[in-house]
Amino acid sequence: MNSLAVKRMSVAEFLVWAEAQEKGRFELIDGQPIAMAPERVEHVEAKLNAANALAAAIGRAGIPCKAYVDGLAVVVDGSTSYLPDALVNCGEPPARAAMIAPNPVIVVEVLSPSTRGIDSTVKLAGYFRVASLAHYLIVDLGQRHVVHYRKQADGTVTVTVIADGEIALEPPGISVGVSSLLA
């Protein structure tokens, strides 16, 4: 990811700016737009698999949540917003023209060579600043496992590395198979 030479901006300013860009996808980190690198086929497929697995789990549970693949921003603070590879938003659905997930409960990032460092450090700390966020899943296709960070009721975060079986995601009350995320 590369930073562009643009003045520091708020999330609101960034969304207007990003929508006007003809090419590329961007995140906003500490007021600076960051260009996101092109993705490999395996990364794109893993994002879709994650969103599909989460959507299927939501359907089985019959809960008022929706899974999204790539594109909806998660706002960390007034000058930072990330674009997770997949997410689950619960409660009131976003407006059709919205670009922000209003109540993200689960976010998923698929590791890639260009994002490995930031996904497990900067984004980890940032995502858990979002009050509604309960789960952060990092899909590591190379190591064939999922790292599950879970925010406890007291605010502490636990971590589990899972190579097979099911991942229980409470809240919102769903579970997904690791194999469906690594397919």
Rosetta silent file (secondary structure, phi, psi, omega in degrees, C-alpha in Angstrom):
SEQUENCE: MNSLAVKRMSVAEFLVWAEAQEKGRFELIDGQPIAMAPERVEHVEAKLNAANALAAAIGRAGIPCKAYVDGLAVVVDGSTSYLPDALVNCGEPPARAAMIAPNPVIVVEVLSPSTRGIDSTVKLAGYFRVASLAHYLIVDLGQRHVVHYRKQADGTVTVTVIADGEIALEPPGISVGVSSLLA
SCORE:     score description
SCORE:     0.000 S_00000001
   1 L     0.000  136.808 -178.434    0.000    0.000    0.000 S_00000001
   2 E  -118.867  139.894  176.100    1.290    3.420   -0.932 S_00000001
   3 E   -82.845  142.827  177.626    0.460    6.778    0.570 S_00000001
   4 L   -99.010  154.165  178.659   -0.503    9.530   -1.837 S_00000001
   5 L   -81.868   79.721 -178.873    0.683   13.128   -1.530 S_00000001
   6 L  -131.749  147.195  179.150   -2.696   14.518   -0.469 S_00000001
   7 L   -59.575  153.132  176.135   -3.551   16.813    2.443 S_00000001
   8 L   -58.740  140.923 -178.834   -4.744   15.172    5.640 S_00000001
   9 L  -140.075  160.461  175.794   -8.482   14.649    5.506 S_00000001
  10 L   -80.957  168.935  176.706  -11.381   13.505    7.625 S_00000001
  11 H   -59.912  -43.089  179.846  -13.310   10.327    6.833 S_00000001
  12 H   -60.501  -45.392  177.519  -16.140   12.435    5.378 S_00000001
  13 H   -63.743  -41.604 -179.696  -13.722   14.334    3.106 S_00000001
  14 H   -60.831  -44.256 -177.919  -11.990   11.096    2.166 S_00000001
  15 H   -61.530  -39.798  176.511  -15.213    9.370    1.085 S_00000001
  16 H   -64.864  -46.234  179.823  -16.021   12.249   -1.276 S_00000001
  17 H   -61.347  -48.810 -176.074  -12.439   12.217   -2.585 S_00000001
  18 H   -62.918  -38.031 -179.876  -12.288    8.418   -2.984 S_00000001
  19 H   -65.479  -27.622 -179.306  -15.579    8.270   -4.850 S_00000001
  20 H   -83.028  -10.328 -179.480  -14.203   10.772   -7.391 S_00000001
  21 L   -72.449  136.628 -178.146  -11.103    8.689   -8.152 S_00000001
  22 L   -76.613  -31.216 -176.762  -11.263    7.008  -11.542 S_00000001
  23 L  -138.316  154.085  172.236   -9.145    4.013  -10.603 S_00000001
  24 L    90.536  164.850  176.520   -8.041    2.162   -7.537 S_00000001
  25 L  -121.976  148.528 -174.103   -9.255    1.472   -4.035 S_00000001
  26 E  -138.448  151.525  167.973   -8.123    3.389   -0.992 S_00000001
  27 E  -117.997  162.458  177.691   -8.164    3.276    2.774 S_00000001
  28 E  -115.510  118.695  179.999   -7.697    6.260    5.048 S_00000001
  29 E  -124.317  116.504 -179.977   -5.068    5.896    7.755 S_00000001
  30 L    51.859   44.690  175.611   -4.442    8.808   10.090 S_00000001
  31 L    82.630   -2.035 -178.200   -5.866   11.275    7.577 S_00000001
  32 E  -112.432  128.139  174.728   -3.832    9.997    4.611 S_00000001
  33 E   -68.733  135.651  179.613   -5.336    8.062    1.685 S_00000001
  34 E  -118.933  120.746  177.548   -3.498    4.798    1.113 S_00000001
  35 E   -71.470  136.286  178.988   -3.707    3.136   -2.309 S_00000001
  36 L   -95.796  136.581 -176.623   -4.449   -0.563   -2.115 S_00000001
  37 L   -69.129  154.029  172.333   -2.377   -2.893   -4.284 S_00000001
  38 L   -58.470  155.984 -174.232   -3.928   -5.046   -7.025 S_00000001
  39 L  -113.879  150.120  175.178   -4.936   -8.487   -5.789 S_00000001
  40 L   -79.027  158.522 -179.650   -4.131  -12.023   -6.850 S_00000001
  41 H   -55.767  -44.268 -178.063   -6.916  -14.398   -7.877 S_00000001
  42 H   -60.955  -33.383  178.853   -6.497  -16.481   -4.702 S_00000001
  43 H   -69.301  -46.166  179.746   -7.007  -13.347   -2.587 S_00000001
  44 H   -62.351  -43.206  179.069  -10.143  -12.291   -4.471 S_00000001
  45 H   -64.550  -39.088  179.548  -11.562  -15.822   -4.241 S_00000001
  46 H   -65.280  -37.977  176.517  -10.810  -15.987   -0.498 S_00000001
  47 H   -61.828  -45.973  179.801  -12.665  -12.703    0.083 S_00000001
  48 H   -64.573  -43.020  177.521  -15.692  -14.025   -1.760 S_00000001
  49 H   -58.367  -42.753  179.999  -15.514  -17.359    0.094 S_00000001
  50 H   -62.831  -48.351 -179.755  -15.451  -15.522    3.432 S_00000001
  51 H   -62.388  -41.826  178.992  -18.433  -13.334    2.554 S_00000001
  52 H   -64.793  -43.028  179.089  -20.376  -16.344    1.227 S_00000001
  53 H   -62.927  -42.504  178.431  -19.599  -18.451    4.323 S_00000001
  54 H   -66.101  -41.424  178.656  -20.674  -15.617    6.619 S_00000001
  55 H   -62.951  -41.780  178.919  -23.853  -15.009    4.583 S_00000001
  56 H   -64.116  -41.658  179.041  -24.748  -18.715    4.726 S_00000001
  57 H   -64.347  -40.034  177.203  -24.187  -18.785    8.498 S_00000001
  58 H   -62.849  -42.871  177.936  -26.374  -15.705    8.924 S_00000001
  59 H   -61.174  -43.058  178.802  -29.084  -17.372    6.836 S_00000001
  60 H   -63.702  -38.020 -176.882  -28.945  -20.542    8.948 S_00000001
  61 H   -81.877  -20.563 -179.800  -29.185  -18.517   12.162 S_00000001
  62 L    62.913   41.704 -177.454  -31.929  -16.219   10.883 S_00000001
  63 L  -105.353  158.130 -177.070  -30.421  -13.146   12.523 S_00000001
  64 L   -81.034   64.878  179.268  -30.719   -9.474   11.457 S_00000001
  65 E  -133.610  164.684  176.566  -27.233   -9.216    9.987 S_00000001
  66 E  -143.384  139.743  177.026  -25.784   -9.072    6.490 S_00000001
  67 E   -93.908  143.178  178.228  -22.411  -10.115    5.088 S_00000001
  68 E  -130.817  145.939  173.925  -20.568   -7.875    2.632 S_00000001
  69 E  -106.598  127.883  169.776  -17.541   -8.498    0.471 S_00000001
  70 L    38.509  125.824  170.323  -14.979   -5.707    0.026 S_00000001
  71 L   129.754  -41.220  178.067  -16.072   -2.117   -0.281 S_00000001
  72 L   -80.170  132.284 -179.067  -17.890   -0.920    2.834 S_00000001
  73 E   -80.959  147.816  169.849  -15.640    1.119    5.095 S_00000001
  74 E  -109.997  116.483 -176.978  -15.236    0.523    8.807 S_00000001
  75 E   -85.932  121.342  179.800  -14.669    3.864   10.500 S_00000001
  76 E   -88.060  -44.399  177.202  -12.120    3.696   13.327 S_00000001
  77 E  -160.057 -170.722 -175.365  -12.104    7.404   14.137 S_00000001
  78 L   -64.375  -15.739 -178.266  -12.480   10.768   12.397 S_00000001
  79 L  -127.443   13.405 -179.578   -9.325   10.282   10.311 S_00000001
  80 E  -141.115  128.051  171.954   -9.123    6.499    9.793 S_00000001
  81 E  -144.405  138.521 -179.195  -11.304    4.051    7.892 S_00000001
  82 E  -111.307  155.863  173.466  -10.437    0.591    6.611 S_00000001
  83 L  -111.915   90.878 -179.985  -11.881   -1.523    3.802 S_00000001
  84 L   -66.977  160.069  179.698  -11.946   -5.071    5.155 S_00000001
  85 L   -68.275  -32.522  174.312  -12.042   -7.959    2.710 S_00000001
  86 E  -153.610  157.322  177.246  -15.394   -9.070    4.163 S_00000001
  87 E  -155.208  162.092  172.244  -17.544   -7.978    7.065 S_00000001
  88 E  -119.810  125.592  175.733  -20.779   -8.644    8.906 S_00000001
  89 E  -110.459  133.650 -178.809  -22.970   -5.691    9.824 S_00000001
  90 E  -118.335  160.077  179.391  -25.814   -6.306   12.286 S_00000001
  91 L    84.921 -144.344 -178.731  -28.906   -4.389   13.230 S_00000001
  92 L   -57.749  123.574  179.767  -30.202   -1.563   11.085 S_00000001
  93 L   -69.692  151.716  177.063  -28.956   -2.138    7.529 S_00000001
  94 L   -67.572  153.816  174.450  -26.987    0.659    5.877 S_00000001
  95 L   -61.702  153.376 -177.282  -28.754    2.873    3.360 S_00000001
  96 L   -58.401  -31.280 -179.117  -28.324    1.716   -0.254 S_00000001
  97 L   -91.328    0.647 -177.152  -26.053    4.696   -1.012 S_00000001
  98 L   -67.534  151.164  175.324  -23.961    4.242    2.158 S_00000001
  99 L  -119.526    4.336 -176.983  -20.232    3.588    1.944 S_00000001
 100 E  -124.958  137.055  172.714  -19.794    2.862    5.664 S_00000001
 101 L   -79.326  117.696 -175.338  -20.868   -0.164    7.712 S_00000001
 102 L   -74.420  -26.135 -175.950  -22.783    1.399   10.621 S_00000001
 103 L  -143.509   63.194 -178.969  -22.546   -1.570   13.000 S_00000001
 104 E   -69.514  131.750 -179.921  -19.744   -3.961   11.993 S_00000001
 105 E  -110.262  -33.332  179.617  -19.551   -6.989   14.284 S_00000001
 106 E  -130.757  132.476  170.162  -17.142   -9.200   12.309 S_00000001
 107 E  -124.330  147.787 -179.587  -14.350   -8.125    9.950 S_00000001
 108 E  -127.517  132.072  170.440  -12.198  -10.400    7.816 S_00000001
 109 E  -122.555  134.023  174.380   -8.839   -9.654    6.249 S_00000001
 110 E   -97.953  122.938 -178.069   -7.106  -12.093    3.902 S_00000001
 111 L   -64.815  141.993  172.384   -3.342  -11.807    4.261 S_00000001
 112 L  -139.455  163.143 -178.287   -1.323  -10.828    1.232 S_00000001
 113 L   -54.910  -36.371 -176.386    2.370   -9.997    0.892 S_00000001
 114 L   -81.413  -15.981 -175.904    1.650   -6.255    0.824 S_00000001
 115 L  -115.853   -5.271 -174.341   -0.725   -6.223    3.829 S_00000001
 116 H   -49.735  -48.947 -176.932    0.667   -8.877    6.182 S_00000001
 117 H   -66.743  -47.154 -176.729    2.332   -6.378    8.518 S_00000001
 118 H   -71.730  -35.073 -179.406   -0.442   -3.817    8.727 S_00000001
 119 H   -62.272  -36.458 -175.435   -3.283   -6.372    9.034 S_00000001
 120 L   -97.620    5.048  178.481   -1.807   -7.932   12.167 S_00000001
 121 L  -129.275  -79.035 -175.480   -0.646   -4.719   13.858 S_00000001
 122 H   -60.607  -49.098 -178.850   -2.142   -1.367   12.879 S_00000001
 123 H   -68.707  -36.195  177.375   -5.495   -2.731   11.728 S_00000001
 124 H   -56.317  -51.373  179.700   -5.756   -5.107   14.685 S_00000001
 125 H   -65.539  -40.469 -178.543   -5.487   -2.208   17.127 S_00000001
 126 H   -66.672  -48.762 -178.481   -7.690    0.028   14.995 S_00000001
 127 H   -56.143  -40.730 -176.606  -10.527   -2.396   14.418 S_00000001
 128 L   -77.688    1.475  168.453  -10.914   -3.050   18.123 S_00000001
 129 L   -81.494  -13.966  178.853  -11.392    0.681   18.728 S_00000001
 130 L   -79.953  119.734 -172.945  -14.761    0.251   16.966 S_00000001
 131 L   -56.391  -40.990 -175.449  -17.333   -0.246   19.737 S_00000001
 132 L   -77.414  -16.773 -172.753  -19.531   -2.728   17.849 S_00000001
 133 L   -72.432  126.991  179.339  -16.688   -4.947   16.638 S_00000001
 134 L  -112.628  -27.447 -173.967  -16.512   -8.334   18.375 S_00000001
 135 E  -138.902  137.138  173.147  -14.426  -10.467   15.963 S_00000001
 136 E  -126.803  117.217  179.955  -11.473   -9.924   13.655 S_00000001
 137 E  -107.851  125.735  174.334  -10.563  -12.887   11.447 S_00000001
 138 E  -109.534  115.884 -179.481   -7.258  -12.979    9.589 S_00000001
 139 E   -91.190  117.578 -179.850   -7.260  -15.633    6.871 S_00000001
 140 E  -108.482   96.902 -177.690   -3.741  -16.887    6.187 S_00000001
 141 L   -66.985  -33.865 -179.627   -3.871  -18.880    2.958 S_00000001
 142 L   -66.949  -42.510 -179.326   -0.145  -19.659    3.050 S_00000001
 143 L   -89.864   -7.790  178.462   -0.210  -21.186    6.533 S_00000001
 144 L    59.727   47.678  173.593   -3.721  -22.653    5.990 S_00000001
 145 E  -149.747  169.007  176.943   -5.217  -21.257    9.202 S_00000001
 146 E  -119.642  132.368  174.269   -7.408  -18.469   10.518 S_00000001
 147 E   -97.815  119.375 -176.381   -6.349  -16.210   13.368 S_00000001
 148 E  -107.483  110.859  173.301   -9.459  -15.307   15.394 S_00000001
 149 E   -97.245  130.293 -177.883   -9.241  -12.212   17.573 S_00000001
 150 E  -129.434  128.360  176.992  -12.261  -11.854   19.870 S_00000001
 151 E   -84.678  122.367  178.124  -13.166   -8.891   22.052 S_00000001
 152 L   -79.508  168.235 -179.596  -14.414  -10.071   25.448 S_00000001
 153 L   -57.717  -32.255 -178.679  -17.142   -8.299   27.443 S_00000001
 154 L   -87.026    4.265  177.332  -14.491   -6.552   29.562 S_00000001
 155 L    94.073  -12.178  176.979  -12.710   -5.244   26.428 S_00000001
 156 L   -71.497  154.885 -178.288   -9.761   -7.619   26.487 S_00000001
 157 E  -115.965  128.654  176.089   -8.938   -9.370   23.230 S_00000001
 158 E  -104.460  159.003  179.350   -8.186  -13.076   22.996 S_00000001
 159 E  -132.556  137.451  176.858   -6.521  -14.810   20.078 S_00000001
 160 E  -135.787  134.671  175.196   -6.964  -18.327   18.737 S_00000001
 161 E  -102.280  123.455 -172.230   -5.275  -19.896   15.723 S_00000001
 162 E  -124.524  124.564  179.956   -7.621  -22.387   14.056 S_00000001
 163 L  -103.322  -20.278  175.585   -6.634  -24.779   11.267 S_00000001
 164 L  -156.774  172.343 -178.621   -9.851  -26.837   11.065 S_00000001
 165 L    89.796 -158.584 -175.546  -13.299  -27.161   12.560 S_00000001
 166 E  -107.709  148.880  173.148  -15.773  -24.378   13.286 S_00000001
 167 E  -109.110  115.985  177.479  -15.258  -20.818   14.473 S_00000001
 168 E   -82.186  127.654 -177.716  -17.998  -19.720   16.885 S_00000001
 169 E  -120.279   91.483 -177.726  -18.815  -16.050   16.440 S_00000001
 170 L  -124.513  120.064  -10.375  -20.879  -14.866   19.408 S_00000001
 171 L   -66.396  163.197   13.781  -22.177  -12.245   19.028 S_00000001
 172 L   -96.305    1.089  179.341  -23.940  -12.355   16.612 S_00000001
 173 L   104.748   40.346  177.430  -24.620  -16.075   17.096 S_00000001
 174 E  -130.803  168.178  170.962  -23.169  -17.808   14.023 S_00000001
 175 E  -141.000  149.520  177.878  -20.379  -20.230   13.250 S_00000001
 176 E  -131.824  146.773  177.118  -18.350  -20.788   10.096 S_00000001
 177 E   -78.685  136.233  177.856  -16.136  -23.654    9.056 S_00000001
 178 H   -58.371  -38.775 -179.651  -12.458  -22.888    8.698 S_00000001
 179 H   -59.698  -31.527  179.521  -12.449  -24.949    5.490 S_00000001
 180 H   -72.282  -24.694  177.770  -14.995  -22.564    3.962 S_00000001
 181 H   -85.350  -23.985 -177.241  -12.635  -19.645    4.643 S_00000001
 182 H  -101.377   -0.800 -175.252   -9.575  -21.460    3.279 S_00000001
 183 L   -56.843    0.000    0.000  -11.226  -23.038    0.207 S_00000001
